Each structure stands twice: as C-alpha cells, then as structure tokens.
Amino acid sequence: MTERIDPRITAAMGRRAFLRRAGVMGVALGGAPALLAACGSDDEETGGEDAAASEDDTGEAAAASFGSLDLQLNWITNAEFAGSYVAVEEGYYAANGFDTVNIVPGGPDVAVEPAVVAGNSKMAYTISESMSGAVAEGAALKVIGAGFQNNPFGVMSMADAPILSPADMVGKTIGVQAVNESLWTALLEINDIGPDEINKVPAGFDPAPFVNGEVDGWFSFVTNEPNILRAEGIDVVDFSLSDFGFTLYQQLIITTDEVLSNERDFLVAALRSEIQGWQATIADPEIGLKWTQDKYGADLGLNPEASLAEINDQIDRMMTTPTTDERGIYYMAEEDIAANVETLGTIGLPIDPSVYTTEILDEIYADGIDLL
C-alpha cells in the first residue's frame, strides 16, 4: 500500500479547509484583498486572432462591446474551471462582445465576496457557505447561476471495503476534518444516524491515514481527491452527499445588486459565454483538458488522467441533472432553491431565497437551452 500521499491532494484538501472556514466564520467586508494577477501573459486574454469565434461557432455575433472582464475564481486554475478556459480560448467571450477576459485565480488567501463587493470583479465563482456568510455580514450579493447542481462532498473508501451510503458508515471509522463538522452533522441528521453509531475521528487535510488503512472512510470532494488517488493507482470508491438528501449548490455565479440592476446586458453576455464554454466542454471534455493542462494549469503539475476524470465527474455528477436537462446548465429551479435554503439553515447559515435570481438565465435561455 502506498506510504505517502501525492502532495497535490494536501493542497486540494487545504482548499476545502479554507472554503469551509470562510463560510462558517463569515466573510470580513472591511476591504477587498489584492487580487492575484491573471494567469500568465497577455496572450491569455481574449480578442486575439486565434481566439476569435465566428458567428457560426456561437450562434450569434456580438451586438455590443463590453470591454474587459476579470472573472474571479474561488480556487486555483485546475480542471474545475475547464469550461471557463474553453469560453475564453475558443472565442465565446470574444463573440459575445468582450475585448479581454482575465481568469483571476483564487486560493487560500483570496476571498471572493470582498472582491465582488469592491467592484474588482463583476462576476465570480464562489461556494454556498461563503456566499451565505457574506450576505449575513451585509454584502449586497445576488446568485445568478449554479454550476454544481449537486454538492461535491462525499465519503471515499477503498474498493475492497466499500462504503457506498451513509448507512454503510455505521460501525466504521471515518476521518472528518473539523471544518467540515457542520456538513457531517447535517448528513447524519438527514439520514437519521446517531453520532455514536459511527467512530468519527479528527482528521487533517492529508489523507495519508486513509491510504495507510488507519480509517475506513474519508470525507472528501468526490470529483477531486478520489480521482487523484485513482490516477496514482489506488482503487477507491465514493458516495456523494447529494445522493442521500443533502442539497447544496456549489460553484455559484455571484454579482452585486448594483451590477445586476445597472449592467444587465454585461451579465447576460458574460454568463452566456460561460455556459457556451461548458456546453462545448460537455460535448468534448478533451477541449477542457487541453486548455487546463497546456495553459491555465500548466504550472500546477496536474495529472492529465486525474484532470480528465475530474472534468467528466463534474459534468456527469455535479453539473447535469433533470433540472438542467430541461432548463439548461446553471439553472436554479424554485424547488431546488428552497432545498438549498433549507440546507443552509440546517448548517447554521440562514439566507433569504430572494438572494437567488434566474432573471439572467431566463433571458439567456429565452430561445432554447442549446447555445451552440
């Protein structure tokens, strides 16, 4: 059995610590952090001859010029944002009226919500917990789309001793990070499992104890850590919280009330471009892999097998649902919003459903959900 874990997993788990802590503790709005520079050099901006898409590529030509967009991410430029890279590099943003688009990486020192409130980014990716925490602190934010319809957290186990449901955890030893306690508690409550029925042990963010057999299961992102381990030759399985009553959007697209009111056309064009980039990636995940590995994540030491598996898992398990099949990716159905609000209340982050709006998506999809 492998003695040491790939260090990229520790980085990924560190991300989860940061994001959960940001959500539980709230987001300080005293000022925006200095944003990280956009990936690399000027050739990562749209508008170049190679990136320009034709009218046939996008279904329509740009009707206006919106200048530049700084698209703030909530984590590093790995495969999680493959569709965004495709939207830039395959010319969808250019065709929708943007001269340049800067992909602004996130990370453990970048808080997304303050950057949006300060006006440094008119549109950004974030998670439900930190968004709700920021709104509770007074941030005038709106959620205009949800990339991950299903929550990516779950429990990972070895394939030769599978744990495939919350019920399977009973009597087992599971490693759970302190910052994920609220999610863990909510999962048990939703599935009527008493906390004394499982041997939960405190865990750090390096899952070496799991790999070394010290615990039976490990709380993780099912799109990321399991795929990294599989690429390292470790046979693991997992189950997602979303398959067992836990409803909570992730990869939210947020903006401010002010931008929504005053720059509606800008948001329609930007979110249309993101959706087109992801629709193209859904049609051919290798495009997303290309731009992840060759450009945006080129300096991250990413395993291409793990990256492609992550892209496919995101598409199949997180992004596409019966709702999106009918209404389009990123769409937020009224009943799903209600379920998200209920879950946020369960984990101590109450929010008013009016924070979520589908008005931008309704305009984008007015003539049908296939934007390609």
N, C-alpha and C positions, 0 to 999 in steps of 0.2 A: 504493500500500500504506500502511496506517496507520502513522504515525510514532511514536505513543506508545500505550502500553497503558492500558486502564482501570485506575485505581488500586485498584479492588476486587480485581483479580487479584493485585496485590502483597500485599494483606492476606491473601488466601487462601493464597498460596504461603508467606507468613510463618508461617501456621499449620502448614504441613507441616514447616517447619524446627523449630518448637517441639516438635511431637509426635514427630518422629524423634529429636531430641536427647534428649527426655525418655526415650524407650525405650532408646537406645543407652547413655546415661550412667547410667541407673538413676534412681530417684526418692528423694530425701532424705526420710527419715521423722522428722526431728527435730521437726516440728511442722506443723500444717496452716496453709496460707495463709488470710488473711482472705478469706472468700467474698464474691463480688460480690453486690450486692443483687439481689433478684428483679426481673424485668422490670417497670418502671413502678409503677403504683399498686395499691391494694388490689383494684381491680376485675379484676386479672389472676389472682386466686385463685379456686378453685372454690368451690362452695357457694352462689353467687348463684342467684336465681330463674331467670335466663336460661340458666345452665349446667346446671341440674339435669336429668338424664335420667330418663325413666320406665322402668318395668320392661320395657316393650316394646322400648325402644331398646337395651338391653344384654343382654336375655335373662334377667336376674335382678335382683332388688332387693338392696341392701346388707344383709348379715346382721350386720355389726358396724360399729363406729365406730373408725377408725384415726387420727383426729386429722389432723395435717398431715404433708406430705411435702415435703422440699426435694430436688427432682430436679436433681442436678448434671450439667450438660452439659460436654463437653470442648471446645466451641468456641462462637462467637457464635450468636445466635438467628437463623440464616438458615434456608433451606429444608431443610437437612439433618435438622432435627428436627420437620418438619411434623406427623408423626403424634403427637408428644408434645403439640403445641399443640391438636390436634383432641381428644386424650384429655381434656385439661383443659376446653377451651371447649365441647365438645359433651356434657359431663357424664358421661363414662365413669368418671372418678375418683370423682365425687360418688356415682354409683350403686353403686360398689364400696366405699363406706364412708369416703371421705376428706373431711374438712371443708374443708381448704385444700390446694392444691398450688402451690408456688413453683417456677417454672422458673428455675434459677440458671445464668446464662451462664458459660461458660468463656472461655478466651482465652490469650494468650501468657504471662500472669502467673498463671495458675491451674493448679495441679497437682491432678488429680482424686484420685489414690490417697491422698495425705495427708488430704484432706478426708473421705474414706470411713473411713480408719483412725481418724481422730479422732472419728468419730461425727457429724460435721456433716451428712452425707448418708448415709442408709441404703441408697440405691440410686443408681447413677450410670452415665453413659456414659464409656467410655474406648476406647483402642486396644490392640491386642495387644502392641505393643512396650513401651509404658509400663507396662502391667499386668505383663508378664513381668519387667521391670526392678524393679518394686516388690516382687514376690514374691521375687526373688533377694536383695533387701535386707532381707527378713524380714517383709514385710507379710502378714498372715493374710487373704488375699482369696479369694473364690470368683467364678467366672464363671458366671452363671445363664442367660445367653442371648446370642445374637449377632445383631445387627440386619443387619449386612452379612455375608452368607454368602460373598460374593466380595470380593476385595481391590480397592479403588477406584483403586489406582495403575495407570498405563499410560503409553504414549508417544503424544503428539499430533503430528500432521503436517498440512501443507497438503493440501487435497483434490486439487489439481492435481499433487501429487508425493507420493502416499500411501505411508505406511509402515504396513502392516497386520499385521505379525508380527515376532517377533524376527529371523527370517531376513532380512526386508526391511531391517533396520538395517545389515547388512553393507555396508561401503564408504561408509556415510553418516556425517554429523556430527550427534551428538546432545548436547544440553545436559543435564547431570545435576548436581544440587546435591550438595555434599559430604556433607550429612547423609543423603542417600539412597544413598550408595555401597554399603552392605551389601545393600540391596534390588536394586540394579543388578547387583552381582556375583553374587548368587544367581540372578537371572533368566538371566544368561549361562551360569552353570554348569548350570542345569536344562535349558537348550536347547542345550548343547554348542557354544557360541560362544566363541571365544578373544577375550580383551580387545583384542588387537592387530588384530582384524578390523573394529573399529568405531572411528571417530575420536570418542572421548568428550571433550568439552571441559567445563571447570568452568563452572558457571552460578550466577548469583544467583537471586533469587526474583521478579524482574521479567522476564517472558518477552518483553520488547521485542526481544532478539536473534532470537528465533524469528519474531516478527511481521515484523521487518525483513529476514528472509531470510539471517541470518548462520549459522544452523544448519538442518539438515533436519528435526530432530525435537526434542521437548521432553518431559522426564519430568514428569508431572503427575497430578492427580486427574482421572479421566475423567468424573466426574459434575459437576465444578465448572468448572475453567478452560476446557475446550472449549466448554461451554455459554455461558459469559460471552462468549467470543470470537464465537461464532455470533450471539449477540444483538447484538453490535456490527457484524455484517455481514461477519465474516471466516469464510471457508469452510474448516473444518478437519475432519479425521477422527482417529480414535484407535484403539488396541487396548489391551485390559486385560491386565495381567499374569496375572490369574486364568484367562484363556483359554489360557494357554500354560504350564501346570504349576506356577504359583505359588499355593499355597493358604495364605491367612492371613486369618482373621476380622478384621473391624473393627466399630466401634460395639458393643463388648461392653457388656453389663449386668453390673456388678460389685456385690458386697456384701462383708461380712466374715463370717468363720466364726461369730462370735458372733451376729450378726443372723440368719444362716441357721438357727442352732440354736434361738434363743430367740424369734424373731419371724417364724416361717414364714408364718403367715396374713397378716401385713402384706405380705410379699414376694409372696405369691400374688395378693393383691388389687392391688398396685401394678403388677406385671408384666402381669397380666390387663388392666388399664386401658391400659397402653402398647400392648399387642397390639391391643386393640379400636380404639384411636385410629389405628393404622396400617392395620388392616383396613378401617376406614371411609375412610381416605385412598387406599388401593389401589382401593377401589370408586369413589371420586370424588376424583381428585387436586386438583380445584378447591377442595375444602374445605380441604385443607392449604395451598394457595396463599393462600386468603383470610386465614387466621389468621397466616400468615407475613408477608404484605405489609401487612395492615391493623393488626396489633397487635405481634407479637413482633419482627418485623424492620422495623417502620415507620420507625425512625430510621437504618437502615443504607444507605439509598439503593439498595435491591436492584432489579434489572431484573426485572419480573414474567415476561417471556418466559424469561429465564435461570432464574428460580426454578422455574417450572413444568417446564421441561426437566430441571432437576436432580432434582425430585421423581420424575418419570417414569423417569429413568435409574436412580435409586436402586431404585425398585420393580422395574423390568424387568431390570436388570443386576446388582444387588447383593443385593437382599433376597429375591427369589423364585427358587428352584431346585427340582430334583426332590425334594430332601430336604424343603423347606418345603411343596411341593405335597402331600406325603404326611403330614408330621408337624406342619406349622404353621410360620408365620414365627417367627424367633428360635431355632428348634430346632437342636440340635447333635448330629448323628449321630456314633456312636462312630468310624466310619471317617474322618469329617471332623475330629474332634478329633485323631485320630492324625496326620493330614496336617498340621494346624496345629502340633502339637508338633514334627514333623519340620522344618517350615519355620523355626520359631523357633530350633531347634538350628542350622540352616544359617546363619542370620544372627547367631549368637553369643549367643542368648538362650534357653538351655535351660530347660525347665519340665516339671514332672510333670503328666501328664494328669489326676490327681486334683483339680487346681485347677478343672477344668470339671465342672459337675454339671447334669443335666437334671431333677432331682427337682421343682423348682418348675414347670417347663414340663410335666412329666408329669402333675402334679396339675391344672394349668390346662386341659390338653387331654384330660383323662380321659373326657369325654363327647363329644369331637369337636373338630375344629380350627376350625370356624366359630363364633366367639364373638359374632357379631352376630345 
